């Protein structure tokens, strides 16, 4: 069993690394319809040989805004069908091929590729090949052990009898998956035991149902403490597997008879492993057919659930620990979260410009929420640093923290501007030309802040130049007018001049920080897009790890 589980781990990890960006591209491009989403889930799970890995990744894609809830549920449907391919591998290869004849060469070739190219895609593929070899050596060892065990004890005696027998076997299959954290591994062991004669056909089918339900434990664990969307996807996954399991258990004798009859009619072998693999595929297909027309209602039901504090301003809506398993996806989530932070900063800035005297309770609450959100972003970057990252992706992390620092500064300046009492000196300026220049300056600042919405449809990075130039020109004109009004014409007192210049400096710097945050966030989005499409943006001159660590510490 040690060989078997080691092989599963090597095979899954190697295939995930080898597939790399391809998994993300498939999800992004092949989930336009529910049917294509099912096909994508089936394909990716068949490749990676882990429905749990695909389910956790799907939760991450939903949090990053790449998939809707409907698309994610379709992927989980397909993933449940895809996980049945492991049973077919065991039935087709484990019982009909001289395992040692190909398993040992696979291990040798795979590890040779791993040594030759340790960090590349070829090395990951080599690890997967070695995993396949170790996996089938484990299957061969288990098969021999089960064949010997079948001569020494009767499984039916252990399972008990009576009406609760099927439920007990389902519970055993469930526990097996939870312990191994892999339904594919549990089902492969069940099929091997059935092929060795230890487990009767009916008992094996009940164990397979339990193992299939057990795979929901991984999704449930992944959703603990995660965002509302993550919990909705996990709940949909649990609903699918429970319904499928209940239907399969209710129709168990009928399904086995139909399968046995069909295989006899097609002159296929009736070995227990092959029949159980067919049964596993059949009841998952049946589950998809049953839930397909009910999916819209399920989505509406889930969308009204899990509305908890994670939808507050301070709670991240796109980043969680599940997304860390796919670094490129984690960066996408960070960019979306920074976009949220930018929107909060802009709203706070506009609110501060319209008030006077002191910050309101609402403004202080928004500032505290923003601090919490940006601190979460900084901590998330630190966690992402500990993962294996490509050079291109590592070079982008300092830019994430740079944008965070601009937004921290902008929020602080907004509260400083709101805390300034502008009423007295603005009233004193009202009869003079400086008042009109002040109104023009504020108009320019508000236009810049509103335009700096990176997620807006009309936003262009180049378009920031003109409003920023207008703000700069208007600032210097107003500053010169105030100095002349106080020093030459006596239109404002020196104390009021000092107060006005201090407030003016806060607002000017606020506009600059908002513009810089928008500009660097726009560049970060563009570089991420180029990286995803295979482009090669220019690398930053900052050392990724050192710069990210220092900046993340400052943000935190």
C-alpha positions in Angstrom: 0.0 0.0 0.0 3.0 2.3 0.6 4.1 1.8 -2.9 0.6 2.3 -4.2 0.1 5.6 -2.3 3.5 6.9 -3.2 2.9 6.2 -6.8 -0.4 8.1 -6.7 1.2 11.1 -5.1 4.1 11.2 -7.6 1.8 10.7 -10.6 -0.7 13.4 -9.5 2.0 16.0 -8.6 4.0 15.4 -11.7 1.0 15.6 -14.0 -0.2 18.9 -12.3 3.2 20.4 -12.8 3.5 19.1 -16.4 0.1 20.4 -17.3 0.9 23.8 -15.8 -0.7 26.7 -17.6 -2.7 24.3 -19.8 -5.1 23.6 -17.0 -5.8 27.3 -16.6 -6.2 27.8 -20.3 -8.7 24.9 -20.6 -10.8 26.3 -17.7 -10.7 29.9 -19.0 -11.6 29.0 -22.6 -13.6 25.8 -22.4 -16.4 26.6 -19.9 -18.5 28.9 -22.0 -21.4 26.4 -21.7 -22.3 23.8 -19.1 -21.6 21.0 -21.5 -18.2 22.3 -22.3 -17.6 22.7 -18.5 -18.4 19.1 -17.9 -16.0 18.1 -20.8 -13.3 20.3 -19.3 -13.7 18.8 -15.8 -13.6 15.2 -17.3 -10.5 15.9 -19.4 -8.5 17.6 -16.6 -9.3 15.0 -14.0 -8.4 12.2 -16.5 -5.0 13.9 -17.1 -4.2 14.8 -13.5 -5.8 11.6 -12.0 -7.2 13.6 -9.0 -10.7 14.9 -8.8 -9.8 16.5 -5.5 -7.1 18.6 -7.1 -9.4 19.8 -9.8 -12.2 20.6 -7.3 -9.8 22.7 -5.2 -8.5 24.4 -8.3 -12.0 25.1 -9.4 -12.8 26.8 -6.1 -9.7 28.9 -6.6 -10.8 29.9 -10.1 -14.2 31.0 -8.8 -12.6 33.1 -6.1 -10.3 34.7 -8.7 -13.3 35.7 -10.8 -12.4 33.4 -13.8 -15.4 31.1 -13.4 -19.0 31.6 -12.4 -20.8 29.4 -9.9 -22.6 27.7 -12.8 -19.4 27.0 -14.7 -17.7 25.7 -11.6 -20.5 23.2 -10.9 -20.3 21.9 -14.5 -16.6 21.4 -14.0 -17.2 19.4 -10.8 -19.8 17.2 -12.6 -17.2 16.4 -15.3 -14.5 15.9 -12.6 -16.6 13.2 -10.9 -16.8 11.3 -14.2 -13.1 11.8 -14.9 -12.1 10.3 -11.6 -13.6 7.0 -12.9 -10.6 6.6 -15.4 -8.4 5.4 -12.5 -10.7 2.4 -12.1 -10.4 1.7 -15.9 -6.6 1.9 -15.7 -6.6 -0.6 -12.8 -9.0 -3.0 -14.6 -7.3 -2.8 -18.0 -3.7 -2.8 -17.0 -3.4 -4.1 -13.5 -5.0 -7.5 -14.3 -4.0 -8.2 -17.9 -0.4 -7.0 -18.3 2.9 -8.1 -16.9 3.3 -5.1 -14.6 7.0 -5.5 -13.9 7.7 -5.6 -17.6 6.7 -2.0 -18.1 6.6 -0.5 -14.5 10.3 -0.7 -13.8 11.3 0.8 -17.2 8.8 3.6 -16.6 10.4 4.4 -13.2 13.9 4.4 -14.7 13.0 6.6 -17.7 10.9 8.9 -15.5 13.6 9.5 -12.9 16.2 10.0 -15.7 14.1 12.8 -17.1 13.7 14.2 -13.6 17.4 14.3 -13.0 18.2 15.7 -16.5 15.7 18.6 -16.2 14.9 19.1 -12.5 12.7 22.2 -12.7 11.2 22.1 -16.2 8.1 20.6 -17.7 10.0 17.5 -18.9 11.2 16.8 -15.3 7.6 17.0 -14.1 6.5 14.6 -16.8 9.3 12.3 -15.7 8.1 12.4 -12.1 4.6 11.5 -13.4 6.0 8.5 -15.4 7.9 7.3 -12.4 4.7 7.7 -10.4 2.8 5.5 -12.9 5.4 2.8 -12.5 5.4 2.9 -8.7 1.6 3.0 -8.8 1.3 -0.2 -10.8 4.0 -2.0 -8.8 1.8 -1.2 -5.8 -1.2 -2.6 -7.6 0.7 -5.7 -8.4 1.7 -6.2 -4.8 -1.8 -5.6 -3.5 -3.2 -8.0 -6.1 -0.9 -10.8 -4.9 -1.7 -10.0 -1.3 -5.4 -10.0 -1.8 -5.3 -13.3 -3.8 -3.5 -15.0 -0.9 -5.9 -13.4 1.6 -9.0 -14.6 -0.2 -8.0 -18.2 0.6 -7.9 -17.4 4.4 -11.0 -15.5 5.3 -14.5 -14.6 4.1 -15.1 -10.9 3.6 -18.9 -11.3 4.0 -18.4 -12.5 7.6 -16.5 -9.2 8.4 -19.1 -7.0 6.7 -22.0 -8.6 8.6 -25.5 -9.2 7.3 -28.9 -7.7 7.3 -30.4 -4.5 5.9 -27.7 -2.3 7.3 -25.0 -4.2 5.5 -25.0 -1.9 2.5 -24.9 1.3 4.6 -22.0 -0.2 6.6 -20.0 -0.8 3.4 -20.7 2.7 2.1 -19.4 4.0 5.4 -16.2 1.9 5.0 -15.7 3.2 1.5 -16.2 6.8 2.7 -13.7 6.3 5.5 -11.2 4.9 3.1 -11.3 8.0 0.9 -11.1 10.3 3.9 -8.1 8.5 5.3 -6.3 8.5 2.0 -7.6 11.9 0.8 -8.0 10.4 -2.6 -11.1 8.7 -4.0 -9.0 7.4 -6.9 -6.7 5.6 -4.5 -9.5 4.2 -2.5 -11.4 2.9 -5.6 -8.2 1.4 -7.0 -7.7 -0.6 -3.8 -11.4 -1.7 -3.8 -11.1 -2.9 -7.4 -7.9 -4.7 -6.7 -9.4 -6.4 -3.6 -12.4 -7.4 -5.8 -10.1 -8.7 -8.5 -8.3 -10.7 -5.9 -11.5 -12.4 -4.7 -11.5 -10.8 -1.3 -14.5 -8.5 -1.9 -17.7 -9.9 -3.5 -19.2 -7.9 -6.4 -22.1 -6.4 -4.4 -20.0 -5.4 -1.5 -17.4 -3.9 -3.8 -20.1 -1.8 -5.5 -21.3 -0.4 -2.1 -17.6 0.4 -1.2 -17.2 2.3 -4.5 -20.3 4.4 -3.7 -18.9 5.2 -0.3 -15.5 6.1 -1.8 -17.2 8.3 -4.4 -19.1 10.2 -1.6 -15.9 10.5 0.4 -14.2 12.7 -2.1 -16.4 15.5 -0.9 -14.3 15.7 2.3 -11.5 17.4 0.4 -13.8 20.1 -1.0 -15.3 20.5 2.5 -11.9 21.0 4.1 -10.8 23.3 1.3 -13.9 25.5 1.9 -13.3 25.9 5.7 -12.6 29.5 6.5 -12.7 30.3 2.7 -14.8 32.8 0.9 -18.6 32.6 0.3 -18.1 31.5 -3.3 -15.7 28.7 -2.2 -18.3 27.4 0.2 -21.0 27.5 -2.5 -18.9 25.4 -4.9 -18.1 22.9 -2.1 -21.8 22.7 -1.2 -22.7 22.0 -4.8 -20.1 19.3 -5.0 -21.4 17.7 -1.8 -25.0 17.8 -3.1 -24.0 16.1 -6.4 -22.1 13.3 -4.8 -24.7 12.7 -2.1 -27.5 12.5 -4.6 -25.5 10.3 -6.9 -24.6 8.0 -4.1 -28.2 7.7 -2.8 -29.5 6.9 -6.3 -26.7 4.4 -7.0 -27.4 2.6 -3.6 -31.2 2.5 -4.3 -30.6 1.0 -7.7 -27.6 -1.1 -6.8 -29.0 -4.6 -7.7 -30.6 -3.4 -10.9 -27.5 -1.5 -12.1 -25.2 -4.6 -11.5 -27.6 -6.8 -13.4 -27.8 -4.4 -16.3 -24.0 -4.1 -16.5 -23.5 -7.9 -16.3 -26.1 -8.4 -19.1 -24.6 -5.7 -21.3 -21.1 -7.1 -20.9 -22.2 -10.6 -21.7 -24.1 -9.4 -24.8 -21.0 -7.5 -26.0 -18.8 -10.5 -25.2 -16.7 -8.4 -22.7 -14.9 -10.0 -19.8 -16.9 -10.2 -16.6 -14.0 -9.8 -14.1 -15.1 -8.0 -10.9 -12.6 -5.1 -11.4 -13.9 -4.4 -14.9 -17.6 -4.6 -13.8 -17.0 -2.3 -10.8 -15.2 0.2 -13.0 -18.2 0.2 -15.4 -20.5 0.6 -12.4 -18.5 3.6 -11.1 -18.7 5.3 -14.5 -22.4 4.5 -15.0 -23.7 5.9 -11.7 -21.7 9.1 -12.1 -23.2 9.6 -15.6 -26.6 8.9 -14.1 -25.9 11.6 -11.4 -25.1 14.2 -14.0 -28.2 13.3 -16.0 -30.4 13.7 -12.9 -28.8 17.0 -11.7 -28.5 18.6 -15.1 -32.1 20.0 -15.2 -32.0 20.9 -11.5 -28.7 22.9 -11.7 -30.4 26.3 -12.2 -32.4 25.8 -9.1 -29.4 24.6 -7.2 -27.4 27.7 -8.2 -30.2 30.0 -7.0 -30.4 28.1 -3.7 -26.6 28.4 -3.2 -26.4 32.0 -4.1 -28.7 32.8 -1.2 -26.5 30.9 1.2 -23.2 31.6 3.0 -23.8 35.4 3.1 -21.4 36.0 6.0 -18.8 38.6 7.0 -16.5 37.6 4.2 -18.6 39.9 2.0 -17.7 43.0 4.2 -15.2 45.6 2.9 -12.4 44.3 5.1 -12.8 40.6 4.1 -11.0 39.5 1.0 -13.3 38.2 -1.7 -10.9 36.8 -4.2 -7.8 35.5 -2.2 -7.8 32.5 0.0 -5.5 29.6 0.8 -6.9 27.3 -1.9 -5.7 29.6 -4.7 -2.1 29.4 -3.5 -1.8 25.9 -5.0 -1.8 27.6 -8.4 0.6 30.7 -8.3 -0.5 32.2 -11.5 -4.1 32.0 -10.3 -3.1 33.5 -7.0 -1.6 36.5 -8.8 -4.9 37.0 -10.7 -6.8 36.9 -7.4 -4.4 39.5 -5.9 -5.0 41.8 -8.9 -8.7 41.6 -8.4 -8.4 42.2 -4.7 -6.2 45.3 -5.4 -8.9 46.5 -7.8 -11.4 46.3 -4.9 -8.9 48.2 -2.6 -8.6 50.9 -5.3 -12.4 51.3 -5.5 -12.5 51.7 -1.7 -9.7 54.3 -1.8 -11.4 56.3 -4.6 -14.7 56.4 -2.7 -13.0 57.4 0.5 -11.1 60.2 -1.4 -14.2 61.6 -2.9 -16.0 61.5 0.4 -13.1 63.3 2.1 -13.1 66.1 -0.5 -16.7 66.8 0.0 -16.5 67.1 3.8 -14.7 69.5 6.1 -13.6 69.7 9.7 -13.1 66.1 10.8 -13.5 62.6 9.4 -16.8 61.0 9.9 -17.3 57.6 11.7 -18.0 56.1 8.3 -14.8 57.4 6.8 -12.8 56.1 9.8 -14.5 52.7 9.5 -13.7 52.5 5.8 -10.1 53.4 6.5 -9.8 50.6 9.1 -11.5 48.1 6.7 -9.0 49.1 4.0 -6.1 48.7 6.3 -7.3 45.2 7.2 -7.8 44.3 3.5 -4.3 45.6 2.5 -2.7 43.8 5.4 -4.4 40.6 4.2 -2.9 41.2 0.7 0.6 41.7 2.2 0.3 38.5 4.2 -0.9 36.7 1.2 2.1 37.8 -0.9 4.3 36.5 1.9 2.6 33.1 1.7 2.9 33.1 -2.1 6.6 33.7 -1.8 7.1 30.4 0.0 5.7 28.5 -3.1 7.8 27.5 -6.1 7.5 30.4 -8.5 8.6 31.1 -12.0 11.1 34.0 -12.4 8.5 36.0 -14.4 5.8 35.6 -11.7 8.2 36.3 -8.8 9.2 39.6 -10.5 5.6 40.7 -10.4 5.1 40.4 -6.6 7.0 43.6 -5.7 4.6 45.5 -8.0 1.6 44.1 -6.0 3.1 45.5 -2.8 4.0 48.8 -4.5 0.3 49.3 -5.5 -0.7 48.4 -1.9 1.6 51.1 -0.5 0.2 53.7 -2.9 -3.3 52.9 -1.6 -2.2 53.0 2.0 -0.7 56.5 1.4 -3.8 57.7 -0.5 -6.1 56.6 2.4 -4.0 58.3 5.0 -4.0 61.5 2.9 -7.7 61.3 2.4 -8.3 61.3 6.1 -5.8 64.1 6.7 -7.7 66.2 4.1 -11.0 65.4 5.7 -9.6 66.3 9.2 -8.6 69.8 7.9 -11.0 72.7 8.8 -11.3 74.5 5.4 -14.4 76.5 6.2 -12.7 79.6 7.5 -10.1 80.2 4.9 -12.5 79.2 2.0 -15.0 81.7 3.3 -12.3 84.4 3.4 -11.3 83.6 -0.2 -14.8 83.5 -1.6 -15.0 87.1 -3.0 -11.6 86.7 -4.8 -10.2 85.0 -7.9 -8.5 82.3 -5.8 -12.0 80.8 -5.0 -12.6 80.1 -8.6 -9.2 78.5 -9.0 -9.9 76.4 -5.9 -13.1 75.1 -7.4 -11.3 74.3 -10.7 -8.6 72.4 -8.8 -11.1 70.3 -6.9 -12.9 69.5 -10.2 -9.7 68.4 -11.8 -8.8 66.2 -8.8 -12.3 64.5 -8.7 -12.1 63.9 -12.5 -8.7 62.2 -12.0 -10.0 60.0 -9.1 -13.1 58.9 -11.0 -11.0 58.1 -14.1 -8.5 56.0 -12.1 -10.9 53.0 -12.1 -8.7 50.3 -13.6 -11.6 47.9 -13.9 -13.7 50.4 -15.8 -14.6 49.7 -19.4 -13.2 53.1 -20.7 -10.0 53.0 -18.6 -6.6 53.3 -20.4 -3.3 53.8 -18.7 -2.3 56.4 -21.2 -5.5 58.3 -20.5 -4.2 59.1 -17.0 -1.6 61.5 -18.4 -4.0 64.3 -19.3 -6.0 64.5 -16.1 -2.8 64.3 -14.0 -1.3 67.1 -16.0 -4.5 69.1 -15.5 -4.2 68.5 -11.7 -0.6 69.5 -11.6 -1.1 72.7 -13.6 -4.2 73.7 -11.6 -2.3 72.9 -8.3 0.6 75.2 -9.1 -1.7 78.0 -10.4 -3.8 77.8 -7.2 -0.7 77.7 -5.0 0.7 80.8 -6.7 -2.6 82.6 -6.5 -2.8 81.9 -2.7 0.7 83.2 -2.2 -0.1 86.4 -4.1 -3.4 86.8 -2.3 -1.7 86.7 1.1 1.6 88.4 0.3 0.7 91.0 -2.3 -3.0 91.8 -2.0 -3.8 90.9 1.6 -6.9 88.8 0.7 -6.1 86.1 3.2 -4.4 86.0 6.5 -1.0 84.3 7.0 -2.6 81.7 9.4 -5.3 80.9 6.9 -2.7 80.7 4.1 -0.7 78.1 6.1 -3.9 76.0 6.7 -4.8 76.3 3.0 -1.4 75.3 1.7 -1.3 72.3 4.1 -4.7 71.1 2.9 -3.8 71.8 -0.7 -0.7 69.6 -0.3 -2.7 66.7 1.1 -5.2 66.8 -1.7 -2.4 67.2 -4.4 -0.5 64.2 -3.0 -3.7 62.2 -2.6 -4.4 62.7 -6.4 -0.9 61.6 -7.2 -1.1 58.4 -5.0 -4.4 57.4 -6.6 -3.0 58.0 -10.1 0.2 56.0 -9.3 -1.8 53.1 -7.8 -4.0 53.0 -10.9 -1.1 53.2 -13.3 1.0 50.4 -11.7 -2.1 48.2 -11.2 -2.9 48.6 -14.9 0.7 47.7 -15.8 0.5 44.7 -13.5 -2.7 43.5 -15.2 -1.1 43.9 -18.6 2.1 42.0 -17.7 0.0 39.2 -16.2 -2.1 39.0 -19.3 1.1 38.8 -21.4 2.5 36.1 -19.2 -0.7 34.0 -19.4 -0.7 34.3 -23.2 3.0 33.3 -23.5 4.4 36.8 -23.9 7.6 37.8 -22.1 7.2 41.2 -20.4 10.4 43.0 -19.3 11.6 41.7 -15.9 11.8 44.1 -13.1 15.2 45.3 -11.9 14.2 44.6 -8.3 15.3 41.3 -6.8 11.9 39.5 -6.3 12.4 37.7 -3.1 14.2 40.4 -1.1 12.0 43.2 -2.4 8.8 41.3 -1.8 9.8 40.3 1.7 10.7 43.8 2.7 7.7 45.4 1.2 5.3 42.7 2.5 6.7 43.3 6.0 6.0 47.0 5.7 2.5 46.4 4.5 1.8 43.9 7.3 
